[in-house]
Structures are given as structure tokens and as C-alpha cells.
């Protein structure tokens, strides 16, 4: 379930899998019908490709 206010910030160190962790978290939220839309911003196309979407 998303936190109160419907916003979430994921902060992790470099090289710890932020993109894949974020994508997996978003997938779980959609599967649980906890969210209906998500804004996922990346700075590089290679990061977007890592999400598997």
C-alpha cells in the first residue's frame, strides 16, 4: 500500500539496483490494485530499458 498522501521516494546508493527495485515495486502495487498510475522518470534510455517494460 502506498504511504499516506500517495507519494513515495526511493533513495538508494549507486549500483544497488534502484531501477529494477523501483520497477518491481511498481509492478507489485499494480498487481495489488493499490495504484492506477505511476510516474517513473529516468535520465537515460538505458535505465528505462532495465525496467523490462
Secondary structure, DSSP 8 states (H G I E B T S, - for coil): ---TTS-------TTS-HHHHHHHHHHHHHHTTS-S------SSHHHHHHTT-
